[in-house]
Amino acid sequence: MIQATMIHATVIHATSPVPPESEKHLITFTTRRHRVTSSERHMIEIDGKSRKSIYEQVVRGIKEQILSGIIAPESRLPSVRELSKELTVNPNTVQKAFRHLESQGYIYSVSGVGSFAHSPLDIQPDEGMIAQVTAQIRDDIRELRMIIPDRHRFESIITSLLSEVRESHSDESSAIESRHAVQTHTNTSKDSQ
């Protein structure tokens, strides 16, 4: 039997004036056993001026929360209706985002119960998505090279970006593995009782 922790989301609009086409929503998740502290809060940014569609922005926000451990493995996500209301977006947009996340293995649905987060360690990479993102990065690097004619400055920027990505990936991987170990220990303790 699946043991899931119900989560609820509350939206708090940014306190500074924000143009309506670029709203930032602060989602505070609360579980039945644990209130998320302010340091654990995470932003889902909906930017009306972005080249990315709103649905892509919702997908990215949820992915980031799952991968960073803010949404714990096996936690129930807010319903489509709840999340669309909180983000002030069309429910069809959230439904499309959920379908996309499910097809990529980030979440799974239980009929009549809701959608739940998979463990980041269980998510299999989507080879098509990897190829698409790699092509986009290649195009962006070529564009950056055209903007920066000085080869040494260009290479310095690329090297710096790679270092940042390696460092953040290392930190995220360690955090995910630690959370997974704690989750596994907790589940093992519950099963033995």
PAKEGU-522866 format. One record per residue (C-alpha): x, y, z; residue in three letters; residue number from 1. Coordinates in steps of 0.5 Angstrom, whole numbers, plus 500, padded with zeros to 3 digits. Layout:
BEGIN
(r (X,Y,Z),'ALA',NUM)
...
END
This chain:
BEGIN
(r (500,500,500),'MET',1)
(r (503,507,498),'ILE',2)
(r (504,512,504),'GLN',3)
(r (503,519,502),'ALA',4)
(r (504,525,505),'THR',5)
(r (498,530,503),'MET',6)
(r (501,537,502),'ILE',7)
(r (497,543,501),'HIS',8)
(r (500,550,497),'ALA',9)
(r (499,557,499),'THR',10)
(r (500,563,495),'VAL',11)
(r (503,569,497),'ILE',12)
(r (504,574,492),'HIS',13)
(r (511,578,492),'ALA',14)
(r (511,584,497),'THR',15)
(r (514,589,492),'SER',16)
(r (510,591,486),'PRO',17)
(r (510,586,480),'VAL',18)
(r (507,588,473),'PRO',19)
(r (501,583,472),'PRO',20)
(r (505,580,466),'GLU',21)
(r (511,578,471),'SER',22)
(r (508,575,477),'GLU',23)
(r (512,571,482),'LYS',24)
(r (508,566,486),'HIS',25)
(r (511,563,493),'LEU',26)
(r (509,556,494),'ILE',27)
(r (509,554,501),'THR',28)
(r (508,547,502),'PHE',29)
(r (505,544,509),'THR',30)
(r (505,536,510),'THR',31)
(r (501,534,516),'ARG',32)
(r (507,532,520),'ARG',33)
(r (512,538,518),'HIS',34)
(r (511,545,517),'ARG',35)
(r (516,548,512),'VAL',36)
(r (520,553,514),'THR',37)
(r (522,560,511),'SER',38)
(r (528,557,508),'SER',39)
(r (525,551,505),'GLU',40)
(r (520,556,501),'ARG',41)
(r (521,556,494),'HIS',42)
(r (519,560,488),'MET',43)
(r (515,558,482),'ILE',44)
(r (516,564,477),'GLU',45)
(r (511,565,472),'ILE',46)
(r (513,570,467),'ASP',47)
(r (509,573,462),'GLY',48)
(r (514,576,458),'LYS',49)
(r (518,569,457),'SER',50)
(r (520,565,451),'ARG',51)
(r (517,559,455),'LYS',52)
(r (510,558,455),'SER',53)
(r (506,558,462),'ILE',54)
(r (506,551,462),'TYR',55)
(r (513,550,461),'GLU',56)
(r (514,555,467),'GLN',57)
(r (510,550,471),'VAL',58)
(r (513,544,469),'VAL',59)
(r (520,547,471),'ARG',60)
(r (518,550,477),'GLY',61)
(r (515,543,480),'ILE',62)
(r (521,539,477),'LYS',63)
(r (526,544,481),'GLU',64)
(r (522,542,487),'GLN',65)
(r (522,535,486),'ILE',66)
(r (529,535,484),'LEU',67)
(r (531,539,490),'SER',68)
(r (527,535,495),'GLY',69)
(r (522,541,497),'ILE',70)
(r (517,536,494),'ILE',71)
(r (519,529,498),'ALA',72)
(r (518,523,494),'PRO',73)
(r (511,520,495),'GLU',74)
(r (508,526,497),'SER',75)
(r (501,528,494),'ARG',76)
(r (501,534,489),'LEU',77)
(r (496,540,490),'PRO',78)
(r (490,538,485),'SER',79)
(r (490,541,478),'VAL',80)
(r (484,546,481),'ARG',81)
(r (488,548,487),'GLU',82)
(r (494,549,483),'LEU',83)
(r (491,553,478),'SER',84)
(r (487,557,483),'LYS',85)
(r (494,559,487),'GLU',86)
(r (498,560,480),'LEU',87)
(r (492,564,477),'THR',88)
(r (493,560,471),'VAL',89)
(r (488,556,467),'ASN',90)
(r (487,549,469),'PRO',91)
(r (488,546,462),'ASN',92)
(r (495,549,463),'THR',93)
(r (496,545,470),'VAL',94)
(r (493,539,467),'GLN',95)
(r (498,539,461),'LYS',96)
(r (504,540,466),'ALA',97)
(r (502,534,470),'PHE',98)
(r (501,530,464),'ARG',99)
(r (508,532,461),'HIS',100)
(r (511,531,468),'LEU',101)
(r (508,524,468),'GLU',102)
(r (510,522,461),'SER',103)
(r (517,524,464),'GLN',104)
(r (517,520,470),'GLY',105)
(r (517,526,475),'TYR',106)
(r (510,524,478),'ILE',107)
(r (505,519,477),'TYR',108)
(r (497,519,478),'SER',109)
(r (493,514,482),'VAL',110)
(r (486,514,480),'SER',111)
(r (481,518,485),'GLY',112)
(r (487,520,489),'VAL',113)
(r (491,525,486),'GLY',114)
(r (498,526,483),'SER',115)
(r (505,524,487),'PHE',116)
(r (512,525,486),'ALA',117)
(r (517,520,484),'HIS',118)
(r (524,520,488),'SER',119)
(r (529,524,484),'PRO',120)
(r (533,517,484),'LEU',121)
(r (528,514,481),'ASP',122)
(r (527,519,475),'ILE',123)
(r (530,516,468),'GLN',124)
(r (533,521,463),'PRO',125)
(r (528,522,457),'ASP',126)
(r (533,522,451),'GLU',127)
(r (529,526,447),'GLY',128)
(r (529,531,452),'MET',129)
(r (536,531,453),'ILE',130)
(r (537,532,445),'ALA',131)
(r (533,538,445),'GLN',132)
(r (536,541,451),'VAL',133)
(r (543,540,448),'THR',134)
(r (541,543,441),'ALA',135)
(r (538,549,445),'GLN',136)
(r (545,550,449),'ILE',137)
(r (549,549,443),'ARG',138)
(r (545,554,439),'ASP',139)
(r (546,559,446),'ASP',140)
(r (553,558,446),'ILE',141)
(r (554,560,439),'ARG',142)
(r (550,566,440),'GLU',143)
(r (554,568,446),'LEU',144)
(r (560,567,441),'ARG',145)
(r (558,572,436),'MET',146)
(r (556,577,442),'ILE',147)
(r (563,576,445),'ILE',148)
(r (569,576,440),'PRO',149)
(r (574,576,445),'ASP',150)
(r (576,568,445),'ARG',151)
(r (579,568,452),'HIS',152)
(r (573,572,455),'ARG',153)
(r (568,567,452),'PHE',154)
(r (572,561,454),'GLU',155)
(r (573,564,461),'SER',156)
(r (565,565,461),'ILE',157)
(r (564,558,459),'ILE',158)
(r (569,555,464),'THR',159)
(r (565,559,469),'SER',160)
(r (558,557,468),'LEU',161)
(r (561,549,467),'LEU',162)
(r (564,550,474),'SER',163)
(r (557,553,477),'GLU',164)
(r (553,547,474),'VAL',165)
(r (558,542,477),'ARG',166)
(r (558,545,484),'GLU',167)
(r (550,546,484),'SER',168)
(r (549,539,481),'HIS',169)
(r (554,536,486),'SER',170)
(r (551,540,492),'ASP',171)
(r (544,537,489),'GLU',172)
(r (546,530,488),'SER',173)
(r (549,530,496),'SER',174)
(r (542,533,498),'ALA',175)
(r (538,528,494),'ILE',176)
(r (542,522,496),'GLU',177)
(r (541,524,504),'SER',178)
(r (534,526,503),'ARG',179)
(r (533,519,500),'HIS',180)
(r (537,515,506),'ALA',181)
(r (533,519,511),'VAL',182)
(r (526,517,507),'GLN',183)
(r (529,510,506),'THR',184)
(r (530,509,514),'HIS',185)
(r (524,512,516),'THR',186)
(r (520,508,511),'ASN',187)
(r (524,502,514),'THR',188)
(r (522,504,521),'SER',189)
(r (515,504,520),'LYS',190)
(r (515,498,516),'ASP',191)
(r (518,494,522),'SER',192)
(r (513,497,527),'GLN',193)
END
